[in-house]
Amino acid sequence: MTHILHLDTSPRAEQSHSRMLAQEFIEKWRDRHPQTKIIYRDLGLNPIPYIDATWIKAKFTPPDQYTPELVAAIKLSDELIDEFLAADRYVLSTPMYNFSIPAVLKSYIDYIVRPRRTFAVDANGFKGLVTDKKMLVITARGSDFSPGSALAPLDFQEPFLRTVFNFIGITDIQFINANKLNSNLREQSLAEAKTAIQDLAPCW
Ligand SMILES: Cc1cc2nc3c(=O)[nH]c(=O)nc-3n(C[C@H](O)[C@H](O)[C@H](O)COP(=O)(O)O)c2cc1C
């Protein structure tokens, strides 16, 4: 049975375009695959904290040497990683904030990118441990960062997300980017994103 982890990260609720588009994809997917197990985490409306010094100490301490303080510090990270690894597909929706991602998504990534759990390191270098997974990222941007546009070189969102999820082993990543949402071309952009969702859902 397919198991999808659906993550929303916009702090906006009904007004969020990225949430709405991800929901549309999930519904289209569920129509065709009603058996799919879908776990939902709303990082936008239920934010997680940031990592701190105790967490960093725990990250680099072998589990058999954990103190009760380190166990407590790493608990949320372990829960998020367990949830992440249990899924075989990911639907991630995110706004573009300041050319990149919202802080809560960066925090989530800081929690789940962990040695021994999602990546390994040896004499040959780094190796992602999250293999045989698929990811769909749906982004919402106020301006136009589409390929060939003037702002395209300033898109640090898609390259960052590709890099960090590739790093932990996820290489099959598709993006549906809704650009120009803060312009008079919003409706056209949303229609194009919905068409991309419609086209992808049957073959993802
Ligand atoms: C703090 C903040 C930073 C933003 N930075 C950018 C940006 O760098 N580039 C851009 O195109 N839009 C930017 N926007 C606009 C959002 O990407 C746009 O409104 C998007 O629709 C938000 O996603 P949502 O509708 O899912 O909440 C920013 C918005 C906020 C609130």
The ligand as an SDF file (V2000), in Angstrom:
LIG
                    3D

 31 33  0  0  0  0  0  0  0  0999 V2000
    7.9380   36.7730    4.5080 C   0  0  0  0  0  0  0  0  0  0  0  0
    7.5780   36.6530    3.0570 C   0  0  0  0  0  0  0  0  0  0  0  0
    8.5950   36.5960    2.1160 C   0  0  0  0  0  0  0  0  0  0  0  0
    8.2870   36.4520    0.7640 C   0  0  0  0  0  0  0  0  0  0  0  0
    9.3180   36.3540   -0.1310 N   0  0  0  0  0  0  0  0  0  0  0  0
    9.0420   36.1640   -1.4380 C   0  0  0  0  0  0  0  0  0  0  0  0
   10.0880   36.0180   -2.3900 C   0  0  0  0  0  0  0  0  0  0  0  0
   11.2690   36.0390   -2.0850 O   0  0  0  0  0  0  0  0  0  0  0  0
    9.7410   35.8410   -3.6830 N   0  0  0  0  0  0  0  0  0  0  0  0
    8.4390   35.7790   -4.0850 C   0  0  0  0  0  0  0  0  0  0  0  0
    8.1890   35.5960   -5.2740 O   0  0  0  0  0  0  0  0  0  0  0  0
    7.4240   35.9080   -3.2060 N   0  0  0  0  0  0  0  0  0  0  0  0
    7.6970   36.0840   -1.9030 C   0  0  0  0  0  0  0  0  0  0  0  0
    6.6630   36.1920   -1.0010 N   0  0  0  0  0  0  0  0  0  0  0  0
    5.2690   36.0070   -1.4800 C   0  0  0  0  0  0  0  0  0  0  0  0
    4.8010   34.5570   -1.2580 C   0  0  0  0  0  0  0  0  0  0  0  0
    5.6920   33.6230   -1.7970 O   0  0  0  0  0  0  0  0  0  0  0  0
    3.4330   34.3690   -1.9130 C   0  0  0  0  0  0  0  0  0  0  0  0
    2.5090   35.2780   -1.3200 O   0  0  0  0  0  0  0  0  0  0  0  0
    2.9110   32.9490   -1.7750 C   0  0  0  0  0  0  0  0  0  0  0  0
    1.6400   32.8570   -2.3780 O   0  0  0  0  0  0  0  0  0  0  0  0
    2.8040   32.5240   -0.3090 C   0  0  0  0  0  0  0  0  0  0  0  0
    2.4080   31.1590   -0.2370 O   0  0  0  0  0  0  0  0  0  0  0  0
    0.9810   30.7250    0.3400 P   0  0  0  0  0  0  0  0  0  0  0  0
   -0.0220   31.3840   -0.5740 O   0  0  0  0  0  0  0  0  0  0  0  0
    0.9440   29.2610    0.2430 O   0  0  0  0  0  0  0  0  0  0  0  0
    0.8880   31.2310    1.7430 O   0  0  0  0  0  0  0  0  0  0  0  0
    6.9380   36.3600    0.3460 C   0  0  0  0  0  0  0  0  0  0  0  0
    5.9180   36.4350    1.3100 C   0  0  0  0  0  0  0  0  0  0  0  0
    6.2310   36.5780    2.6470 C   0  0  0  0  0  0  0  0  0  0  0  0
    5.1130   36.6270    3.6660 C   0  0  0  0  0  0  0  0  0  0  0  0
  1  2  1  0
  2  3  1  0
  2 30  2  0
  3  4  2  0
  4  5  1  0
  4 28  1  0
  5  6  2  0
  6  7  1  0
  6 13  1  0
  7  8  2  0
  7  9  1  0
  9 10  1  0
 10 11  2  0
 10 12  1  0
 12 13  2  0
 13 14  1  0
 14 15  1  0
 14 28  1  0
 15 16  1  0
 16 17  1  0
 16 18  1  0
 18 19  1  0
 18 20  1  0
 20 21  1  0
 20 22  1  0
 22 23  1  0
 23 24  1  0
 24 25  2  0
 24 26  1  0
 24 27  1  0
 28 29  2  0
 29 30  1  0
 30 31  1  0
M  END
$$$$
